[in-house]
Amino acid sequence: MKFKTDFLIIGSGISGLSLAYYLSKLAPDEKILIITKEKLHESNTYHAQGGIACVWNNNDNFEKHIQDTLIAGDGLGDENIIRKIINQAPERINDLITLGVEFTRNHEGEYDLGQEGGHSERRILHVNDQTGQSIEQILINNIKKLNNIEFNERWCAVNLYVKNLKCNGAYVLEQDTEEIHNIAAKATILATGGAGKIYLYTTNPDIASGDGIAMAYRAGTMISNLEFYQFHPTCLYHPYAKNFLITEAMRGEGAILKDQKGNPFMEKYHPLKDLAPRDIVSRAIDSELKKSGDDYVFLDIASYKDSNFIKEHFPGIYEKCLEFNINITEESIPVVPAAHYLCGGVMAGLNGTTEVKDLYVIGESACTGLHGANRLASNSLLEGLVCAYECANYLKKNISSYKIKEFKEWEHGNAVPSSEAVVITQNWDEIRMLMQNFVGIVRSDTRLKRALKRMNIFSEEIDYYYWNYKIEKNLIELRNLSMVAEILIRCALSRKESRGTHFNENHPEKLELARNSYIKRPW
């Protein structure tokens, strides 16, 4: 079936929903369609605990936040982009407050600013430890009131339709009917989030399979810095816990990392100890685990804060850990590093513009230059919010130049239902294990080359399956996941140094001249 809309937004996290809201206000006569492959709220944003970094009081200033971001980015951050985003932060935060987000206040009635690794000041606005969930719900509540915004849940984008480097829309699978629609739009915006599911251990939800990056790559955009995958140091370690993050804000409030003998160890790795940047902390934990042979380390807040403080500041974590018989007011939390945030992505401007005309990418799928080689904690929600605002204004400014152009219906040969879906689950599991073991926190040339050889085999099998069997969501995700994993490996192989979140034991030093990595699909 064919559909037409003025603006097609793929993804429903903070980037996609904020864009829809801003655009609706700027262009109330334009039709906006949001599609998301699961429920509207299911996104990386919803699972974000920590908060949004923003200069908010007189103890802090923009220059400090800018320098902290540049330091975390380890020489690859774009200072011009960083300044523009950070200087705009208070205005965008006030937008959220106006919409109804109630950031946590202290007993004096002022906003309770948290401290996280890499920040020189307290500047994290948060809603206890459920910031993303609160922001996501407030945005959903507001866009549902707007007449020119529609949304379709369980609609999974398959591919963009691009001709002569111009995007006319996308092919989309409606999962409940198994029908593939083509949606023509004046402009298509990818706000699909990250790709944590390429790794075995991740804090991301199941939807994070790199769909937007893979689709944009196939469309002809440049992909940059995919080797910089940030591992969050503290993911709950438990056989029945799935991808549950222990926010960095807990270390900001005094929690200490300890080995299984109860010994703190971060002082051996960085002057900031437990508040060092995430890449440092993740590698430190990885090193400790390799030396000890243990499966996890402990995060101890019970020894340093009283029960009421812990329950008040971290109610979500307290309740979740209790489900696994861990009382964080009395005992330490078992944690391991897990894939958390993709610092690279589709090369895009602050306003989402890409090399492909009428195709825009914002949020975690994009590489704007804000994060460089490593993201500073709580800068991600800020980037999504600011870039959504900038993209909406750019689309409004150029609205007269856009035209809807319909395109041909989906052609997929004589694809038939598969009787061997085990191929999908097998390849999915193998790729994630491969990435975890060969392309994880610490890498080597040998492991990267072996990983690339195996990815070539997986890609061949997946392509055959894709073109010969009926399209369904798991197959779409596997294809995208495989493609993003391969690009990441190629980016990592091209970087003959260690910088930010990329550490190669064969090249432990930094190159004198910092550079970005670039990968473009050969035609």
C-alpha positions as a Python dict, from the first residue, in 0.01 Angstrom:
ca = {
    (1, 'M'): (0, 0, 0),
    (2, 'K'): (115, 353, -76),
    (3, 'F'): (113, 637, 176),
    (4, 'K'): (213, 1003, 154),
    (5, 'T'): (317, 1242, 429),
    (6, 'D'): (502, 1570, 447),
    (7, 'F'): (759, 1456, 702),
    (8, 'L'): (842, 1096, 789),
    (9, 'I'): (1018, 1048, 1123),
    (10, 'I'): (1160, 701, 1190),
    (11, 'G'): (1216, 648, 1562),
    (12, 'S'): (1044, 763, 1881),
    (13, 'G'): (1312, 852, 2135),
    (14, 'I'): (1391, 1204, 2251),
    (15, 'S'): (1522, 1303, 1906),
    (16, 'G'): (1224, 1183, 1705),
    (17, 'L'): (955, 1299, 1947),
    (18, 'S'): (1116, 1639, 2009),
    (19, 'L'): (1152, 1693, 1635),
    (20, 'A'): (785, 1609, 1581),
    (21, 'Y'): (682, 1851, 1856),
    (22, 'Y'): (899, 2141, 1739),
    (23, 'L'): (807, 2084, 1373),
    (24, 'S'): (437, 2066, 1451),
    (25, 'K'): (453, 2406, 1618),
    (26, 'L'): (657, 2561, 1336),
    (27, 'A'): (457, 2405, 1051),
    (28, 'P'): (106, 2330, 1180),
    (29, 'D'): (-33, 2269, 830),
    (30, 'E'): (221, 1999, 745),
    (31, 'K'): (147, 1633, 808),
    (32, 'I'): (399, 1452, 1029),
    (33, 'L'): (413, 1074, 1056),
    (34, 'I'): (617, 893, 1324),
    (35, 'I'): (680, 522, 1280),
    (36, 'T'): (837, 299, 1543),
    (37, 'K'): (898, -75, 1530),
    (38, 'E'): (761, -141, 1879),
    (39, 'K'): (553, 68, 2120),
    (40, 'L'): (598, 443, 2099),
    (41, 'H'): (781, 466, 2432),
    (42, 'E'): (1025, 181, 2362),
    (43, 'S'): (1357, 356, 2297),
    (44, 'N'): (1702, 410, 2442),
    (45, 'T'): (1567, 736, 2585),
    (46, 'Y'): (1310, 553, 2797),
    (47, 'H'): (1588, 349, 2961),
    (48, 'A'): (1818, 647, 3029),
    (49, 'Q'): (1862, 693, 3402),
    (50, 'G'): (2121, 961, 3468),
    (51, 'G'): (1993, 1289, 3326),
    (52, 'I'): (2081, 1582, 3099),
    (53, 'A'): (2401, 1783, 3135),
    (54, 'C'): (2341, 2157, 3142),
    (55, 'V'): (2508, 2463, 3293),
    (56, 'W'): (2242, 2575, 3540),
    (57, 'N'): (2386, 2774, 3831),
    (58, 'N'): (2650, 3036, 3906),
    (59, 'N'): (2906, 2780, 4023),
    (60, 'D'): (2931, 2653, 3667),
    (61, 'N'): (2983, 2811, 3325),
    (62, 'F'): (2966, 2713, 2958),
    (63, 'E'): (3343, 2711, 2917),
    (64, 'K'): (3384, 2445, 3186),
    (65, 'H'): (3122, 2221, 3022),
    (66, 'I'): (3282, 2275, 2680),
    (67, 'Q'): (3628, 2186, 2809),
    (68, 'D'): (3498, 1878, 2990),
    (69, 'T'): (3336, 1763, 2663),
    (70, 'L'): (3652, 1827, 2463),
    (71, 'I'): (3865, 1638, 2716),
    (72, 'A'): (3628, 1340, 2713),
    (73, 'G'): (3630, 1343, 2330),
    (74, 'D'): (4007, 1290, 2341),
    (75, 'G'): (4103, 1518, 2054),
    (76, 'L'): (3826, 1436, 1807),
    (77, 'G'): (3541, 1657, 1928),
    (78, 'D'): (3433, 1940, 1698),
    (79, 'E'): (3470, 2247, 1918),
    (80, 'N'): (3237, 2456, 1702),
    (81, 'I'): (2956, 2200, 1733),
    (82, 'I'): (3025, 2149, 2103),
    (83, 'R'): (2994, 2521, 2174),
    (84, 'K'): (2668, 2552, 1981),
    (85, 'I'): (2505, 2259, 2160),
    (86, 'I'): (2621, 2343, 2511),
    (87, 'N'): (2537, 2715, 2482),
    (88, 'Q'): (2183, 2622, 2377),
    (89, 'A'): (2129, 2372, 2660),
    (90, 'P'): (1942, 2595, 2912),
    (91, 'E'): (1687, 2704, 2648),
    (92, 'R'): (1611, 2345, 2547),
    (93, 'I'): (1590, 2232, 2910),
    (94, 'N'): (1339, 2508, 2972),
    (95, 'D'): (1137, 2373, 2678),
    (96, 'L'): (1113, 2039, 2860),
    (97, 'I'): (1017, 2209, 3186),
    (98, 'T'): (744, 2402, 3002),
    (99, 'L'): (613, 2075, 2857),
    (100, 'G'): (585, 1933, 3207),
    (101, 'V'): (910, 1757, 3296),
    (102, 'E'): (959, 1792, 3672),
    (103, 'F'): (1328, 1760, 3740),
    (104, 'T'): (1416, 1655, 4094),
    (105, 'R'): (1463, 1934, 4345),
    (106, 'N'): (1655, 1934, 4674),
    (107, 'H'): (1516, 2023, 5016),
    (108, 'E'): (1577, 2393, 4945),
    (109, 'G'): (1355, 2373, 4636),
    (110, 'E'): (1641, 2414, 4389),
    (111, 'Y'): (1717, 2163, 4116),
    (112, 'D'): (1922, 1875, 4252),
    (113, 'L'): (2220, 1882, 4018),
    (114, 'G'): (2406, 1551, 3998),
    (115, 'Q'): (2774, 1486, 3937),
    (116, 'E'): (2899, 1227, 3689),
    (117, 'G'): (3235, 1107, 3559),
    (118, 'G'): (3433, 1358, 3355),
    (119, 'H'): (3233, 1661, 3477),
    (120, 'S'): (3416, 1929, 3672),
    (121, 'E'): (3092, 2059, 3827),
    (122, 'R'): (2750, 1937, 3934),
    (123, 'R'): (2535, 1998, 3626),
    (124, 'I'): (2315, 1691, 3570),
    (125, 'L'): (1943, 1766, 3582),
    (126, 'H'): (1752, 1447, 3651),
    (127, 'V'): (1422, 1296, 3755),
    (128, 'N'): (1559, 1075, 4032),
    (129, 'D'): (1710, 780, 3841),
    (130, 'Q'): (1430, 763, 3581),
    (131, 'T'): (1500, 1072, 3374),
    (132, 'G'): (1455, 918, 3031),
    (133, 'Q'): (1130, 750, 3125),
    (134, 'S'): (988, 1079, 3249),
    (135, 'I'): (1097, 1280, 2945),
    (136, 'E'): (971, 1015, 2704),
    (137, 'Q'): (626, 1005, 2863),
    (138, 'I'): (594, 1383, 2877),
    (139, 'L'): (685, 1411, 2507),
    (140, 'I'): (436, 1138, 2414),
    (141, 'N'): (161, 1308, 2614),
    (142, 'N'): (226, 1637, 2434),
    (143, 'I'): (250, 1510, 2077),
    (144, 'K'): (-74, 1315, 2119),
    (145, 'K'): (-248, 1652, 2162),
    (146, 'L'): (-126, 1783, 1825),
    (147, 'N'): (-357, 1735, 1528),
    (148, 'N'): (-95, 1718, 1254),
    (149, 'I'): (109, 1435, 1411),
    (150, 'E'): (22, 1071, 1351),
    (151, 'F'): (215, 768, 1471),
    (152, 'N'): (216, 402, 1379),
    (153, 'E'): (351, 146, 1625),
    (154, 'R'): (502, -186, 1516),
    (155, 'W'): (591, -42, 1176),
    (156, 'C'): (951, -139, 1097),
    (157, 'A'): (1150, 49, 832),
    (158, 'V'): (1305, -190, 578),
    (159, 'N'): (1493, 42, 345),
    (160, 'L'): (1506, 399, 222),
    (161, 'Y'): (1412, 477, -136),
    (162, 'V'): (1698, 685, -274),
    (163, 'K'): (1759, 777, -637),
    (164, 'N'): (2041, 1001, -755),
    (165, 'L'): (2133, 1071, -392),
    (166, 'K'): (1784, 1203, -317),
    (167, 'C'): (1561, 1033, -61),
    (168, 'N'): (1192, 1009, -149),
    (169, 'G'): (1079, 806, 153),
    (170, 'A'): (1100, 452, 285),
    (171, 'Y'): (970, 98, 256),
    (172, 'V'): (810, -5, 583),
    (173, 'L'): (688, -339, 718),
    (174, 'E'): (359, -332, 906),
    (175, 'Q'): (427, -622, 1140),
    (176, 'D'): (69, -708, 1232),
    (177, 'T'): (-44, -747, 869),
    (178, 'E'): (297, -851, 728),
    (179, 'E'): (244, -598, 448),
    (180, 'I'): (524, -377, 316),
    (181, 'H'): (416, -19, 245),
    (182, 'N'): (600, 254, 65),
    (183, 'I'): (575, 591, 235),
    (184, 'A'): (661, 892, 19),
    (185, 'A'): (765, 1207, 205),
    (186, 'K'): (906, 1552, 143),
    (187, 'A'): (1179, 1473, 395),
    (188, 'T'): (1274, 1158, 583),
    (189, 'I'): (1438, 1183, 925),
    (190, 'L'): (1619, 892, 1089),
    (191, 'A'): (1606, 907, 1469),
    (192, 'T'): (1655, 535, 1526),
    (193, 'G'): (1906, 537, 1812),
    (194, 'G'): (2210, 318, 1864),
    (195, 'A'): (2325, -35, 1796),
    (196, 'G'): (2399, -193, 2134),
    (197, 'K'): (2254, -529, 2028),
    (198, 'I'): (2560, -596, 1815),
    (199, 'Y'): (2723, -687, 2148),
    (200, 'L'): (2640, -970, 2385),
    (201, 'Y'): (2626, -743, 2690),
    (202, 'T'): (2453, -408, 2644),
    (203, 'T'): (2246, -162, 2842),
    (204, 'N'): (2033, -99, 2531),
    (205, 'P'): (1686, -245, 2473),
    (206, 'D'): (1630, -512, 2207),
    (207, 'I'): (1532, -254, 1944),
    (208, 'A'): (1886, -106, 1927),
    (209, 'S'): (2007, -289, 1616),
    (210, 'G'): (2158, 1, 1421),
    (211, 'D'): (1873, 24, 1170),
    (212, 'G'): (1913, 390, 1077),
    (213, 'I'): (2290, 368, 1030),
    (214, 'A'): (2258, 60, 808),
    (215, 'M'): (1981, 214, 597),
    (216, 'A'): (2172, 540, 557),
    (217, 'Y'): (2488, 348, 461),
    (218, 'R'): (2299, 157, 192),
    (219, 'A'): (2160, 491, 72),
    (220, 'G'): (2510, 631, 15),
    (221, 'T'): (2587, 843, 323),
    (222, 'M'): (2928, 860, 487),
    (223, 'I'): (2968, 675, 818),
    (224, 'S'): (3225, 807, 1066),
    (225, 'N'): (3394, 697, 1390),
    (226, 'L'): (3196, 378, 1445),
    (227, 'E'): (3494, 225, 1628),
    (228, 'F'): (3418, 450, 1925),
    (229, 'Y'): (3160, 241, 2108),
    (230, 'Q'): (3127, 351, 2467),
    (231, 'F'): (3095, 75, 2723),
    (232, 'H'): (2911, 178, 3037),
    (233, 'P'): (3120, 58, 3333),
    (234, 'T'): (2832, -57, 3550),
    (235, 'C'): (2563, -288, 3418),
    (236, 'L'): (2391, -513, 3675),
    (237, 'Y'): (2542, -862, 3667),
    (238, 'H'): (2279, -1127, 3736),
    (239, 'P'): (2169, -1433, 3534),
    (240, 'Y'): (1809, -1311, 3524),
    (241, 'A'): (1870, -937, 3487),
    (242, 'K'): (1850, -814, 3129),
    (243, 'N'): (2044, -504, 3029),
    (244, 'F'): (1984, -311, 3351),
    (245, 'L'): (2206, -6, 3387),
    (246, 'I'): (2339, 119, 3722),
    (247, 'T'): (2361, 493, 3662),
    (248, 'E'): (2692, 674, 3680),
    (249, 'A'): (2521, 921, 3912),
    (250, 'M'): (2559, 662, 4187),
    (251, 'R'): (2937, 700, 4169),
    (252, 'G'): (2879, 1075, 4157),
    (253, 'E'): (2714, 1042, 4497),
    (254, 'G'): (3001, 847, 4650),
    (255, 'A'): (2969, 482, 4543),
    (256, 'I'): (3304, 303, 4509),
    (257, 'L'): (3409, 23, 4275),
    (258, 'K'): (3571, -271, 4454),
    (259, 'D'): (3705, -612, 4359),
    (260, 'Q'): (3549, -925, 4505),
    (261, 'K'): (3786, -907, 4801),
    (262, 'G'): (3647, -565, 4889),
    (263, 'N'): (3947, -362, 4769),
    (264, 'P'): (3893, -31, 4584),
    (265, 'F'): (4099, -26, 4266),
    (266, 'M'): (4025, 288, 4060),
    (267, 'E'): (4304, 490, 4223),
    (268, 'K'): (4548, 269, 4030),
    (269, 'Y'): (4407, 385, 3697),
    (270, 'H'): (4318, 756, 3712),
    (271, 'P'): (4351, 1059, 3943),
    (272, 'L'): (3971, 1104, 3941),
    (273, 'K'): (3936, 746, 4066),
    (274, 'D'): (3570, 636, 4042),
    (275, 'L'): (3473, 956, 3862),
    (276, 'A'): (3714, 905, 3573),
    (277, 'P'): (3567, 910, 3218),
    (278, 'R'): (3374, 601, 3120),
    (279, 'D'): (3637, 453, 2887),
    (280, 'I'): (3895, 463, 3166),
    (281, 'V'): (3661, 302, 3418),
    (282, 'S'): (3547, 32, 3174),
    (283, 'R'): (3905, -64, 3085),
    (284, 'A'): (3999, -64, 3453),
    (285, 'I'): (3719, -309, 3534),
    (286, 'D'): (3811, -521, 3231),
    (287, 'S'): (4173, -530, 3349),
    (288, 'E'): (4075, -627, 3703),
    (289, 'L'): (3850, -907, 3577),
    (290, 'K'): (4120, -1042, 3347),
    (291, 'K'): (4372, -1046, 3633),
    (292, 'S'): (4139, -1204, 3889),
    (293, 'G'): (3941, -1435, 3662),
    (294, 'D'): (3621, -1310, 3827),
    (295, 'D'): (3301, -1249, 3633),
    (296, 'Y'): (3217, -915, 3794),
    (297, 'V'): (3325, -646, 4038),
    (298, 'F'): (3121, -470, 4306),
    (299, 'L'): (2977, -119, 4325),
    (300, 'D'): (2941, -22, 4691),
    (301, 'I'): (2716, 265, 4796),
    (302, 'A'): (2577, 99, 5111),
    (303, 'S'): (2902, 169, 5300),
    (304, 'Y'): (2894, 541, 5222),
    (305, 'K'): (2530, 655, 5222),
    (306, 'D'): (2241, 584, 5456),
    (307, 'S'): (1935, 387, 5356),
    (308, 'N'): (1704, 688, 5319),
    (309, 'F'): (1946, 871, 5090),
    (310, 'I'): (1981, 567, 4862),
    (311, 'K'): (1607, 506, 4840),
    (312, 'E'): (1538, 874, 4776),
    (313, 'H'): (1801, 924, 4506),
    (314, 'F'): (1791, 585, 4335),
    (315, 'P'): (1439, 446, 4378),
    (316, 'G'): (1434, 270, 4039),
    (317, 'I'): (1764, 91, 4098),
    (318, 'Y'): (1665, 4, 4455),
    (319, 'E'): (1339, -157, 4343),
    (320, 'K'): (1493, -337, 4046),
    (321, 'C'): (1776, -485, 4250),
    (322, 'L'): (1530, -604, 4514),
    (323, 'E'): (1368, -813, 4238),
    (324, 'F'): (1694, -1008, 4231),
    (325, 'N'): (1729, -1021, 4611),
    (326, 'I'): (1996, -752, 4618),
    (327, 'N'): (1934, -487, 4884),
    (328, 'I'): (2160, -199, 4778),
    (329, 'T'): (2114, -27, 5116),
    (330, 'E'): (2292, -319, 5282),
    (331, 'E'): (2513, -486, 5020),
    (332, 'S'): (2725, -410, 4715),
    (333, 'I'): (2594, -443, 4359),
    (334, 'P'): (2763, -689, 4118),
    (335, 'V'): (2843, -503, 3794),
    (336, 'V'): (3017, -552, 3458),
    (337, 'P'): (3084, -313, 3166),
    (338, 'A'): (2834, -331, 2880),
    (339, 'A'): (2799, -168, 2537),
    (340, 'H'): (2612, 154, 2599),
    (341, 'Y'): (2649, 434, 2344),
    (342, 'L'): (2771, 472, 1987),
    (343, 'C'): (2979, 788, 1959),
    (344, 'G'): (3004, 769, 1578),
    (345, 'G'): (2735, 724, 1315),
    (346, 'V'): (2606, 886, 998),
    (347, 'M'): (2794, 1207, 923),
    (348, 'A'): (2539, 1479, 982),
    (349, 'G'): (2521, 1847, 1055),
    (350, 'L'): (2379, 1999, 1371),
    (351, 'N'): (2049, 2025, 1182),
    (352, 'G'): (2061, 1661, 1067),
    (353, 'T'): (2160, 1728, 706),
    (354, 'T'): (2348, 1448, 524),
    (355, 'E'): (2505, 1391, 182),
    (356, 'V'): (2173, 1252, 60),
    (357, 'K'): (1921, 1524, -25),
    (358, 'D'): (1606, 1525, 190),
    (359, 'L'): (1752, 1264, 427),
    (360, 'Y'): (1824, 1379, 782),
    (361, 'V'): (1978, 1194, 1076),
    (362, 'I'): (1962, 1307, 1439),
    (363, 'G'): (2039, 1159, 1781),
    (364, 'E'): (2260, 858, 1846),
    (365, 'S'): (2246, 747, 1481),
    (366, 'A'): (2427, 1066, 1381),
    (367, 'C'): (2790, 1171, 1412),
    (368, 'T'): (2780, 1547, 1461),
    (369, 'G'): (3121, 1588, 1623),
    (370, 'L'): (2987, 1650, 1975),
    (371, 'H'): (3125, 1331, 2129),
    (372, 'G'): (3453, 1279, 1947),
    (373, 'A'): (3622, 961, 2064),
    (374, 'N'): (3418, 931, 2384),
    (375, 'R'): (3087, 1079, 2502),
    (376, 'L'): (3082, 1284, 2819),
    (377, 'A'): (2816, 1147, 3054),
    (378, 'S'): (2462, 1289, 3007),
    (379, 'N'): (2547, 1478, 2688),
    (380, 'S'): (2343, 1237, 2475),
    (381, 'L'): (1990, 1348, 2567),
    (382, 'L'): (2112, 1706, 2529),
    (383, 'E'): (2236, 1637, 2175),
    (384, 'G'): (1909, 1473, 2076),
    (385, 'L'): (1709, 1767, 2206),
    (386, 'V'): (1922, 2041, 2048),
    (387, 'C'): (1959, 1867, 1712),
    (388, 'A'): (1583, 1805, 1697),
    (389, 'Y'): (1526, 2178, 1750),
    (390, 'E'): (1783, 2272, 1485),
    (391, 'C'): (1646, 2017, 1238),
    (392, 'A'): (1289, 2140, 1284),
    (393, 'N'): (1394, 2499, 1216),
    (394, 'Y'): (1593, 2395, 908),
    (395, 'L'): (1299, 2197, 768),
    (396, 'K'): (1063, 2490, 828),
    (397, 'K'): (1303, 2734, 661),
    (398, 'N'): (1331, 2518, 348),
    (399, 'I'): (975, 2390, 340),
    (400, 'S'): (890, 2558, 8),
    (401, 'S'): (1162, 2362, -173),
    (402, 'Y'): (1034, 2018, -73),
    (403, 'K'): (809, 1806, -293),
    (404, 'I'): (657, 1463, -245),
    (405, 'K'): (758, 1219, -517),
    (406, 'E'): (598, 876, -518),
    (407, 'F'): (806, 571, -601),
    (408, 'K'): (758, 211, -709),
    (409, 'E'): (614, -54, -485),
    (410, 'W'): (831, -303, -300),
    (411, 'E'): (979, -575, -518),
    (412, 'H'): (1118, -878, -343),
    (413, 'G'): (1104, -1157, -595),
    (414, 'N'): (924, -1476, -504),
    (415, 'A'): (1014, -1470, -137),
    (416, 'V'): (847, -1748, 59),
    (417, 'P'): (804, -1811, 432),
    (418, 'S'): (1108, -1976, 585),
    (419, 'S'): (1103, -2310, 757),
    (420, 'E'): (1453, -2249, 898),
    (421, 'A'): (1424, -1940, 1117),
    (422, 'V'): (1701, -2092, 1329),
    (423, 'V'): (1942, -1936, 1077),
    (424, 'I'): (1841, -1592, 1203),
    (425, 'T'): (1878, -1669, 1573),
    (426, 'Q'): (2204, -1859, 1517),
    (427, 'N'): (2366, -1576, 1320),
    (428, 'W'): (2236, -1318, 1568),
    (429, 'D'): (2391, -1502, 1863),
    (430, 'E'): (2720, -1571, 1683),
    (431, 'I'): (2766, -1211, 1572),
    (432, 'R'): (2702, -1075, 1921),
    (433, 'M'): (2944, -1323, 2079),
    (434, 'L'): (3204, -1245, 1813),
    (435, 'M'): (3175, -872, 1872),
    (436, 'Q'): (3192, -912, 2249),
    (437, 'N'): (3507, -1125, 2242),
    (438, 'F'): (3696, -983, 1942),
    (439, 'V'): (3579, -620, 1915),
    (440, 'G'): (3510, -533, 2280),
    (441, 'I'): (3670, -300, 2532),
    (442, 'V'): (4029, -405, 2451),
    (443, 'R'): (4108, -497, 2088),
    (444, 'S'): (4400, -628, 1885),
    (445, 'D'): (4485, -639, 1514),
    (446, 'T'): (4462, -1018, 1512),
    (447, 'R'): (4120, -1032, 1672),
    (448, 'L'): (3986, -756, 1447),
    (449, 'K'): (4105, -934, 1132),
    (450, 'R'): (3953, -1261, 1248),
    (451, 'A'): (3628, -1084, 1325),
    (452, 'L'): (3615, -933, 976),
    (453, 'K'): (3668, -1274, 811),
    (454, 'R'): (3381, -1420, 1009),
    (455, 'M'): (3157, -1123, 934),
    (456, 'N'): (3204, -1185, 562),
    (457, 'I'): (3063, -1535, 609),
    (458, 'F'): (2769, -1407, 811),
    (459, 'S'): (2694, -1135, 554),
    (460, 'E'): (2679, -1390, 272),
    (461, 'E'): (2436, -1611, 465),
    (462, 'I'): (2218, -1318, 570),
    (463, 'D'): (2200, -1174, 219),
    (464, 'Y'): (2089, -1509, 78),
    (465, 'Y'): (1824, -1541, 347),
    (466, 'Y'): (1709, -1180, 296),
    (467, 'W'): (1655, -1210, -80),
    (468, 'N'): (1500, -1557, -81),
    (469, 'Y'): (1265, -1562, 216),
    (470, 'K'): (978, -1356, 343),
    (471, 'I'): (1073, -1031, 516),
    (472, 'E'): (1004, -1009, 888),
    (473, 'K'): (1134, -787, 1167),
    (474, 'N'): (1401, -1023, 1306),
    (475, 'L'): (1551, -1061, 959),
    (476, 'I'): (1551, -685, 901),
    (477, 'E'): (1726, -629, 1233),
    (478, 'L'): (1980, -906, 1171),
    (479, 'R'): (2070, -761, 832),
    (480, 'N'): (2120, -415, 983),
    (481, 'L'): (2305, -544, 1288),
    (482, 'S'): (2544, -743, 1067),
    (483, 'M'): (2613, -442, 845),
    (484, 'V'): (2683, -206, 1135),
    (485, 'A'): (2910, -464, 1301),
    (486, 'E'): (3114, -499, 983),
    (487, 'I'): (3148, -121, 939),
    (488, 'L'): (3258, -90, 1302),
    (489, 'I'): (3527, -353, 1253),
    (490, 'R'): (3654, -179, 938),
    (491, 'C'): (3669, 154, 1122),
    (492, 'A'): (3856, -9, 1411),
    (493, 'L'): (4109, -169, 1174),
    (494, 'S'): (4177, 169, 1012),
    (495, 'R'): (4266, 330, 1345),
    (496, 'K'): (4628, 240, 1424),
    (497, 'E'): (4627, 401, 1767),
    (498, 'S'): (4440, 399, 2096),
    (499, 'R'): (4211, 693, 2162),
    (500, 'G'): (3896, 745, 2367),
    (501, 'T'): (3682, 433, 2374),
    (502, 'H'): (3896, 255, 2114),
    (503, 'F'): (4189, 70, 2270),
    (504, 'N'): (4411, -156, 2059),
    (505, 'E'): (4685, -334, 2252),
    (506, 'N'): (4899, -347, 1934),
    (507, 'H'): (4881, 33, 1907),
    (508, 'P'): (4860, 159, 2267),
    (509, 'E'): (4979, 514, 2191),
    (510, 'K'): (4790, 801, 2029),
    (511, 'L'): (4888, 924, 1687),
    (512, 'E'): (5021, 1278, 1690),
    (513, 'L'): (4756, 1396, 1444),
    (514, 'A'): (4400, 1315, 1550),
    (515, 'R'): (4168, 1212, 1266),
    (516, 'N'): (3821, 1074, 1206),
    (517, 'S'): (3753, 741, 1038),
    (518, 'Y'): (3528, 732, 733),
    (519, 'I'): (3349, 444, 564),
    (520, 'K'): (3129, 475, 255),
    (521, 'R'): (2955, 199, 66),
    (522, 'P'): (3143, 115, -255),
    (523, 'W'): (2926, 131, -567),
}
